[in-house]
Amino acid sequence: MSMELTKTQFAEVKKICFDIFEKKYDDYGTAWRIMRAESITDQIFIKAQRIKSIEQKGVAKVNEGIVSEFIAIVNYGIMGLIQLELSSDAPIEMEKTVTMNLYQKYYDAATALMLDKNHDYGEAWRNMRTSSYTDLILMKIHRTKQIEDNNGVTKISEGVDANYYDMINYAIFALIKLVIEKETQN
């Protein structure tokens, strides 16, 4: 597989996630701005925990599968990055153009990070199981919670933002496998 294919697949996932983010903006505006970063981390935890539960049980009782949860992880991760950037006294309601531009900025930054790491790791993610992405996201959540509980202070580790980026990218990898690659197989 080539890096160009990976870039193309990341762009395809972006269309899916962005479309949902934009529709939710149209429904709710930026009500999520009320949430502290810690609450966004907890929302990502809920989504990842549900994915793990469905993966282990093999069935979902609520009529939504894991794809929508991985999309939510991408979008909540971007919301978290936006919250980290904006000051606490920034307005809760933001104009649509501003919000969508921030979304683009952070999705593009996640893509750039993935391309750099993908270069070094040689697309190893393609040989991983989707359940491993779930476990890695859960691990990153626990790391993030610890950093948040320590008021953002780390001795050697990257900060909350780096963990959000990793969660976003693991969720995108899962979506590539669960949606994009399945579409090309049919």
C-alpha positions in Angstrom: 0.0 0.0 0.0 1.2 3.5 -0.7 1.2 6.7 1.3 -1.0 8.2 -1.5 -3.7 5.6 -0.9 -3.5 6.4 2.9 -3.9 10.1 2.2 -6.8 9.4 -0.1 -8.5 7.2 2.5 -7.9 9.8 5.3 -9.7 12.3 3.0 -12.6 10.0 2.5 -13.0 9.5 6.2 -12.8 13.2 6.7 -15.8 13.7 4.4 -17.8 11.3 6.5 -16.8 12.8 9.9 -17.0 16.4 8.7 -20.5 15.8 7.2 -21.8 14.6 10.6 -20.0 17.4 12.5 -21.5 20.0 10.2 -25.0 18.5 10.5 -24.7 18.5 14.3 -23.5 22.1 14.1 -26.7 22.9 12.2 -28.8 21.2 14.9 -27.0 22.3 18.1 -24.5 25.0 17.2 -21.4 24.8 19.4 -23.2 23.8 22.6 -20.3 21.4 23.2 -18.2 24.5 24.0 -19.7 24.4 27.5 -17.8 21.2 28.1 -14.4 21.3 29.7 -11.6 19.2 28.0 -11.9 16.7 30.9 -15.6 16.1 30.0 -14.7 15.6 26.3 -12.2 13.0 27.4 -14.9 11.3 29.3 -17.2 11.4 26.3 -14.5 9.7 24.2 -14.1 7.1 27.0 -17.8 6.3 26.8 -17.6 5.9 23.1 -14.5 3.7 23.2 -15.9 1.6 26.1 -19.1 0.9 24.1 -17.0 -0.1 21.1 -15.0 -2.6 23.3 -18.2 -3.9 24.9 -19.8 -4.5 21.4 -16.5 -6.1 20.1 -16.5 -8.5 23.1 -20.2 -9.3 23.1 -20.5 -9.4 19.4 -23.9 -7.7 19.5 -25.3 -4.2 20.2 -28.7 -3.7 21.8 -28.9 -0.1 20.8 -29.4 0.2 17.0 -26.1 1.9 16.4 -22.9 0.0 15.6 -19.3 0.8 16.2 -18.8 2.9 13.1 -20.8 5.8 14.5 -18.8 5.5 17.7 -15.5 5.8 15.9 -16.8 8.8 14.0 -17.8 10.3 17.4 -14.3 9.7 18.7 -12.8 11.6 15.7 -15.2 14.5 16.2 -14.9 14.7 20.0 -11.1 14.5 19.6 -11.3 17.6 17.4 -13.7 19.3 19.8 -11.1 18.6 22.5 -8.3 20.2 20.5 -10.5 23.2 19.8 -11.3 23.6 23.5 -7.6 23.4 24.3 -6.9 26.2 21.9 -9.7 28.6 22.9 -9.5 30.5 26.2 -12.2 29.7 28.8 -13.7 33.2 28.3 -14.1 32.7 24.5 -17.8 32.7 23.5 -19.7 29.4 23.6 -21.5 30.1 20.3 -19.1 30.3 17.4 -19.9 31.2 13.8 -20.2 28.2 11.5 -17.4 29.3 9.2 -15.0 29.7 12.2 -16.0 26.4 13.6 -15.7 24.5 10.4 -12.3 26.1 9.7 -11.1 25.0 13.2 -12.3 21.5 12.4 -10.4 21.5 9.1 -7.2 22.8 10.8 -7.2 20.0 13.4 -8.2 17.2 11.0 -5.4 18.4 8.7 -2.9 18.5 11.6 -4.0 14.9 12.6 -3.4 13.8 9.0 0.1 15.5 8.9 1.0 13.7 12.1 -0.2 10.4 10.8 1.8 10.8 7.6 5.0 11.5 9.6 4.4 8.5 11.9 3.2 6.3 9.0 6.5 7.1 7.2 8.4 5.8 10.3 6.2 2.8 11.0 5.7 1.7 7.4 1.9 1.5 7.5 2.0 -1.1 10.3 -1.6 0.0 11.3 -2.9 -1.9 8.2 -1.9 -5.2 9.8 -3.5 -4.5 13.1 -6.9 -5.6 14.3 -9.7 -3.1 14.8 -9.9 -4.2 18.5 -6.3 -3.1 18.9 -7.2 0.4 17.9 -10.0 0.4 20.5 -7.5 -0.8 23.2 -5.0 1.9 22.2 -7.7 4.6 22.3 -8.7 3.4 25.8 -5.1 3.5 26.9 -4.7 7.0 25.5 -7.8 8.0 27.4 -6.4 6.7 30.6 -3.1 8.6 30.0 -5.1 11.7 29.2 -7.1 11.5 32.4 -3.9 11.1 34.4 -2.4 14.2 32.7 -5.6 16.1 33.3 -5.7 15.0 37.0 -2.1 16.3 37.2 -3.2 19.7 35.9 -1.4 19.1 32.6 2.0 18.6 34.1 4.1 15.7 32.7 7.7 14.8 33.4 8.5 13.1 30.1 5.3 12.5 28.2 3.5 14.5 25.6 0.5 16.5 26.6 -3.3 16.1 26.3 -3.2 17.4 22.7 -0.9 14.7 21.5 -3.1 12.0 23.1 -6.2 13.5 21.3 -4.4 13.4 18.0 -3.5 9.7 18.6 -7.1 8.9 19.5 -8.3 10.7 16.3 -5.8 8.8 14.1 -6.6 5.4 15.7 -10.3 6.0 15.1 -9.6 7.0 11.5 -7.6 3.8 10.9 -10.6 1.8 12.2 -13.0 3.7 9.9 -10.7 3.1 6.9 -10.9 -0.6 7.7 -14.6 -0.7 8.6 -16.0 1.6 6.0 -13.6 2.6 3.2 -11.9 -0.7 2.6 -15.3 -2.6 2.9 -16.8 -0.3 0.2 -13.9 -1.1 -2.2 -14.4 -4.9 -1.6 -18.0 -4.8 -2.6 
